[in-house]
Amino acid sequence: MENCCGLLTSKQEPVPLKSVEVELEVRDHVATVVSTLNYENKEDKPLEAVFVFPMPGDAAVCHFSATIGQTQIVAEVKEKQKAREEYDDALSSGQQAFLLEESDQSPDIFSLSVGSLPPGESASIRLEYVTELAVQADEGLRFVLPAVLNPRYHPQGSEGVQVTSVPASLVPYSLSFSARVSSPRPVSKVESNCPMDPLKYLNTEQSQATVKLAAGHKFDKDVELLIYYKDAHQPTAVVEAGQTSAKPGTLMGDPLVMLSLYPEFPQAVMSSLASCGEFVFLLDRSGSMGVPMNNNEGSQTRIGSARDTLLLLLKSIPMGCYFNIYSFGSSYEHIFPKSVEYSEKTMEEALKKVEGMEDDLGGTEILEALKHIYSQACIPNQPRQLFVFTDGEVGNTKEVINLVKKNSASHRCFSFGIGEGASSALINGLAKEGGGHAQFITGIDRMQPKVMQSLRFALQPAVVDISVKWDLPKGVSVSVLSPPITTLFQGQRSLIYAQLTGQSPKAAEGSVTVKYSLAGHPSQNKLHFNLKPAEDSGLTVHRLAARTLIRSLEMVEDEEVVEGGEPDEGVKKKKVVELSVQSGVSSAFTAFIAVNKGSGETIQGPLVRRNVPTPMPMMAMCGGGASGGRMMGRPIPRMVSCSMPMRRTVMEASPSAQMVNVGGMKSCSMPKRRTVMEASPSAQMVNVGVMEAQSCKSMESCGRMKTLLTAMRRTGVVQRESLNCSLDIEPQQPPRDPLLQLVSLQKASGCWELDPALAAAVGKTSEEVENTKPASENKEVWATILALIWLHGFKMDAQKEWELLAMKAVSWLRAPNAPCVAECVEAGNTLLGCKVQKDALGI
């Protein structure tokens, strides 16, 4: 057997990628990311290294180069098939070549091919992208460096993106990450889900700062930064000069302006929530929803957190609305044949069904569920609001987003990406095309407050009649490059990119006015800006604008691009390719290609392919998997597992079954034996490799094994009797959260009933609660006021989760139900040991 030095894959193949270095520069709300990937061939034959990895779905990849020795080769953007042919021709002739291409299925997956790396030689690959940072509910800016690429599920018969994966703990290369933040305003703090070195300020104004990732990143999660500035976000405009070498009148030759708008709505309007609407909740119940929310022991599963969230949502919907709940996996289900009016009866029926929802529907086929929802007629005067909960492990991303876009006039779509590695392209795309809002729940985030914020958005009056008016000096005209603004939310940023043509006098100013109507009240926001180009902005705005145009073109149907005459399938592609090549920004139809033609020496010997593995967290390995397929037209091998002794497990299934290898697991005293399992044709099949029998070192490892086996058993892959293991497979149910216990008792009308369950929820006996009730007040009023006092007295840290259902309770009390509120509040405070004022309750 050949002895290989260096890093190895699970197949004992050397990994030529040694390290990844990432430098982030944040200027206000725009991020520039430079990644350097260092390769080294320690074998005795030339290699081709292929690395499939995640990227932010809205990134504008704008630079790709390779350095070999003292030679740097800068890649060009070319039509994708031509770039592939040039790459293959270079390898065939013994030249070095480098190819970077975006997935045909999803813009958040890229493939990097490093070709003909001779024995003993090193190469450094540099790629650069720019992106805007999303604004969070607490006004932080969120940056994510995707480190996790989960396998994507592909419906039967579709081509899939396939990756080579290993457990995160066995990723055979290192990551270093540093960030520099600068803004006109002081930087107050930078938070992260990963260990970071302390924040260092670079000036006395604290408007510039740096931070670094602590050594030893485990690749078990994406690297997330939350950046906070001391002042709230303000509307801004950045004017950027055109490229001197580009022709005036073109996208790259003219100045561009980027407008960041933060609409502020009147408080009186914002406090009045709608009492109508059709709320459709669509829940992912694929196998991957059975894994924990994070790596902490005892962490709730994704499906468990989603169930709790649906409880809060169903309790917070106003009376008079309509609702329905759908769930999907390899098939889809619904609780009611069509949306029903919200009432005590329908709410209780739905909650009983929700309580029994598990991660037992197989794959992640969201498309058919969405088609069925859109086929249902909308209810007059009940605006449809769609809430989608998924871990984003979907392969047909563009098809799903296109369907939402086609139906955008009939609804708003709010999307929630659950867990590490959720597809940013899918989650952001659903919200963007559906006129809603996107949220990501990762690490130790709680799902509930983020979802309730989106429910608030959905209940707020819709902003309509949005128009943008420009006022520019004479001789200057404007061409808006961004799609029309269709949605505005309080405190959320809206971006406009526009091209400025013509000559403007020095120190000239322009303005833009956004007009809209909110709850019947006409409003407007006006922003003045200087037309003088900003210094040192490079071409960042141009690249972001080009990315916006490219994504917009990619989303339209071919016939929409044709100007007169019969539709031509190639028109859209031609326009995208021209724009991509002109701007140097990647697209679905182009690729970066670099060929080293300088040395003149051909590389001898057969070329050996090495697939660089991406990290897949241990907890993500037990869900529904991805089908075998091709990555951007090139065959990719099925996933490999980690380099540990392997036991083969044989399973039988029909040819349509989805196959996934899951590696890297150590079991608890499981004997080595050959096991045969059968599954139905629709079953998701998991090849459980690397279950080498070892005794458990800790309860933690036993807990992880339980999680895996439980999820596999739920999906029908493993039967309890087929596992000769002493583990109790059923996970212990943690005691219910006291807040959720109280919430579960609330009636649809908003009130609570006085019963032993309520007494227990507020920590008292039935006798204590009954005996302290004011004699003149009825039981429901007393119970409702007790519940409100308990929420305000003990759960203010979770106010975002319960404030909407509390508003329902207050509305119920304000009706002629509570004549002696003050007496009840005083008695309730005495009983619960609180000091909550009547005004604080909103009564």
URZINOR-V842424 format. One record per residue. SS is DSSP state (A for helix, B for strand, O for the rest). BURIAL is I if it has 16 or more other ideal C-beta (glycine too) atoms within 10 Angstrom, else O. Layout:
((SS,BURIAL) (SS,BURIAL))
//
This chain:
((O,O) (O,O) (O,O) (O,O) (O,O) (O,O) (O,I) (B,O) (O,I) (O,I) (O,O) (O,O) (O,I) (B,I) (O,I) (O,I) (B,I) (B,I) (B,O) (B,I) (B,I) (B,I) (B,O) (B,I) (B,I) (B,I) (B,I) (O,I) (O,I) (B,I) (B,I) (B,I) (B,I) (B,O) (B,I) (B,I) (B,I) (B,I) (B,I) (B,I) (O,I) (O,I) (O,I) (O,O) (O,O) (O,I) (B,I) (B,I) (B,I) (B,I) (B,I) (B,I) (B,I) (B,I) (O,I) (O,I) (O,I) (O,I) (O,I) (B,I) (B,I) (B,I) (B,I) (B,I) (B,I) (B,I) (B,O) (B,I) (O,O) (O,O) (B,O) (B,O) (B,I) (B,O) (O,I) (B,I) (B,I) (B,I) (B,I) (A,I) (A,O) (A,O) (A,I) (A,I) (A,O) (A,I) (A,I) (A,O) (A,O) (A,I) (A,I) (A,O) (O,O) (O,O) (O,I) (B,I) (B,I) (B,I) (B,I) (B,I) (B,I) (B,I) (O,I) (O,I) (O,I) (O,I) (O,I) (O,I) (B,I) (B,I) (B,I) (B,I) (B,I) (B,I) (B,I) (B,I) (B,I) (O,I) (O,O) (O,O) (O,I) (B,O) (B,I) (B,I) (B,I) (B,I) (B,I) (B,I) (B,I) (B,I) (B,I) (B,I) (O,I) (B,I) (B,I) (O,I) (O,I) (O,O) (O,O) (O,I) (B,I) (B,O) (B,I) (B,I) (B,I) (O,I) (O,I) (B,I) (O,I) (O,I) (O,I) (O,I) (B,I) (O,I) (O,I) (O,O) (O,O) (O,O) (O,I) (O,I) (O,I) (O,I) (O,I) (O,I) (B,I) (B,I) (B,I) (A,I) (A,O) (A,I) (O,I) (O,I) (O,I) (B,I) (B,I) (B,O) (B,I) (B,O) (B,I) (B,I) (B,I) (B,O) (O,I) (O,O) (O,O) (O,I) (B,I) (B,O) (B,O) (B,I) (B,O) (B,I) (O,I) (O,I) (O,O) (B,I) (O,O) (O,O) (O,I) (B,O) (B,O) (O,O) (O,O) (O,O) (O,O) (O,O) (O,I) (B,O) (B,I) (B,I) (B,I) (B,O) (B,I) (O,O) (O,O) (O,O) (O,I) (O,O) (O,I) (O,I) (O,I) (O,I) (B,I) (B,I) (B,I) (B,I) (B,I) (B,I) (B,I) (O,O) (O,O) (O,O) (O,I) (O,O) (O,I) (B,I) (B,I) (B,I) (B,I) (B,I) (O,I) (O,I) (O,I) (O,O) (O,O) (O,I) (O,O) (O,O) (O,O) (O,O) (O,I) (O,I) (O,I) (O,I) (B,I) (B,I) (B,I) (B,I) (B,I) (B,I) (B,I) (B,I) (O,I) (O,O) (O,I) (O,O) (A,O) (A,O) (A,O) (A,I) (O,O) (O,O) (O,I) (O,I) (O,O) (O,O) (O,I) (B,I) (B,I) (B,I) (B,I) (B,I) (B,I) (B,I) (O,I) (O,I) (A,I) (A,I) (A,I) (A,I) (O,I) (B,I) (O,I) (O,I) (O,I) (O,O) (O,O) (O,O) (O,I) (O,I) (B,I) (A,I) (A,I) (A,I) (A,I) (A,I) (A,I) (A,I) (A,I) (A,I) (A,I) (A,I) (A,I) (A,I) (A,I) (A,I) (O,I) (O,I) (O,O) (O,O) (O,I) (B,I) (B,I) (B,I) (B,I) (B,I) (B,I) (B,I) (O,I) (O,I) (O,O) (B,I) (B,O) (B,I) (O,I) (O,O) (O,O) (O,O) (O,I) (B,I) (B,O) (O,I) (O,O) (A,O) (A,O) (A,I) (A,I) (A,O) (A,O) (A,I) (A,I) (A,O) (A,O) (A,I) (A,O) (O,O) (O,I) (O,I) (O,I) (O,I) (O,I) (O,I) (O,I) (O,I) (O,I) (O,I) (A,I) (A,O) (A,I) (A,I) (A,O) (A,O) (A,I) (A,I) (A,O) (O,I) (O,O) (O,O) (O,I) (O,O) (O,O) (O,I) (O,I) (B,I) (B,I) (B,I) (B,I) (B,I) (B,I) (B,I) (O,I) (O,I) (O,I) (B,I) (O,I) (O,I) (A,I) (A,I) (A,O) (A,I) (A,I) (A,I) (A,I) (A,I) (A,I) (A,O) (O,I) (A,I) (A,O) (A,O) (B,I) (B,I) (B,I) (B,I) (B,I) (B,I) (B,I) (B,I) (O,I) (O,I) (O,I) (O,I) (O,I) (A,I) (A,I) (A,I) (A,I) (A,I) (A,I) (A,I) (A,I) (A,I) (A,I) (O,I) (O,I) (O,I) (O,I) (B,I) (B,I) (B,I) (B,I) (O,I) (O,I) (O,O) (O,I) (O,I) (A,I) (A,I) (A,I) (A,I) (A,I) (A,I) (A,I) (A,I) (A,I) (A,I) (A,I) (A,I) (A,I) (O,I) (O,I) (O,I) (B,I) (B,O) (B,O) (B,I) (B,O) (B,I) (B,O) (B,I) (B,O) (O,I) (O,O) (O,O) (O,O) (O,I) (B,O) (B,I) (B,O) (B,I) (O,I) (O,I) (O,O) (O,O) (O,I) (O,I) (O,I) (O,I) (O,I) (O,I) (O,I) (O,I) (B,I) (B,I) (B,O) (B,I) (B,I) (B,I) (B,I) (B,I) (B,O) (O,O) (O,O) (O,I) (O,O) (O,O) (O,O) (O,O) (B,O) (B,I) (B,O) (B,I) (B,O) (B,I) (B,O) (B,I) (B,I) (B,I) (O,I) (O,O) (B,O) (B,O) (B,I) (B,O) (B,I) (B,O) (B,I) (B,O) (B,I) (B,O) (O,I) (O,O) (O,I) (O,I) (O,O) (O,O) (O,I) (O,O) (O,I) (A,I) (A,I) (A,I) (A,I) (A,I) (A,I) (A,I) (A,I) (A,I) (A,I) (A,I) (A,I) (A,O) (A,I) (A,I) (A,I) (O,O) (O,O) (A,O) (A,O) (A,O) (A,I) (O,O) (O,O) (O,O) (O,O) (O,O) (O,O) (O,O) (O,O) (A,O) (A,I) (A,I) (A,I) (A,O) (A,I) (A,I) (A,I) (A,O) (A,I) (A,I) (A,O) (A,I) (A,I) (O,I) (O,I) (O,I) (O,I) (O,I) (O,I) (B,I) (B,I) (B,I) (B,I) (B,I) (B,I) (B,I) (O,O) (O,O) (O,O) (O,O) (O,O) (O,O) (O,I) (O,O) (O,O) (O,O) (O,O) (B,O) (B,O) (B,I) (B,I) (B,I) (O,I) (B,I) (B,I) (B,I) (O,I) (A,I) (A,I) (A,I) (O,I) (O,I) (O,I) (O,I) (O,I) (O,I) (O,I) (O,I) (O,I) (B,O) (B,I) (O,I) (O,O) (B,O) (B,O) (O,I) (O,O) (O,I) (O,I) (O,I) (O,I) (O,I) (O,I) (O,I) (O,O) (O,O) (O,I) (O,O) (O,I) (B,O) (B,I) (B,O) (O,I) (O,O) (O,O) (O,O) (O,I) (B,I) (B,I) (B,I) (B,I) (B,I) (O,I) (O,I) (O,I) (O,I) (B,I) (B,I) (O,O) (O,I) (O,O) (O,O) (O,O) (O,O) (O,I) (B,O) (B,I) (B,O) (O,I) (O,O) (O,O) (O,I) (O,I) (B,I) (B,I) (B,I) (B,I) (B,I) (O,I) (O,I) (O,I) (O,O) (B,O) (B,O) (O,O) (O,I) (O,O) (O,O) (A,O) (A,O) (A,I) (A,I) (A,I) (A,I) (A,I) (A,I) (A,I) (A,I) (A,I) (A,I) (A,I) (A,I) (A,I) (A,I) (O,I) (O,I) (O,I) (O,I) (O,O) (A,O) (A,O) (A,O) (O,I) (O,O) (O,I) (O,O) (O,I) (O,O) (O,O) (O,O) (O,I) (O,O) (O,O) (O,O) (O,O) (O,O) (O,O) (A,O) (A,I) (A,I) (A,O) (A,I) (A,I) (A,I) (O,I) (O,I) (O,I) (O,I) (O,I) (O,I) (O,I) (O,I) (O,O) (O,I) (O,O) (A,O) (A,O) (A,I) (A,I) (A,I) (A,I) (O,I) (O,O) (O,I) (O,O) (A,O) (A,O) (A,O) (A,I) (A,O) (A,O) (O,I) (O,I) (O,I) (O,O) (O,O) (O,I) (O,O) (A,I) (A,I) (A,I) (A,I) (A,I) (A,I) (A,I) (A,I) (A,I) (A,I) (A,I) (A,I) (A,I) (A,I) (A,I) (A,I) (O,I) (A,O) (A,O) (A,I) (A,O) (A,I) (A,I) (A,I) (A,O) (A,I) (A,I) (A,I) (A,I) (A,I) (A,I) (A,I) (A,I) (A,I) (A,I) (A,O) (O,O) (O,O) (O,I) (O,I) (O,O) (O,I) (A,I) (A,O) (A,O) (A,I) (A,I) (A,O) (A,I) (A,I) (A,I) (A,O) (A,I) (A,I) (O,O) (O,O) (O,O) (O,I) (O,O) (O,O) (O,O) (O,O) (O,I) (O,O) (O,I))
//
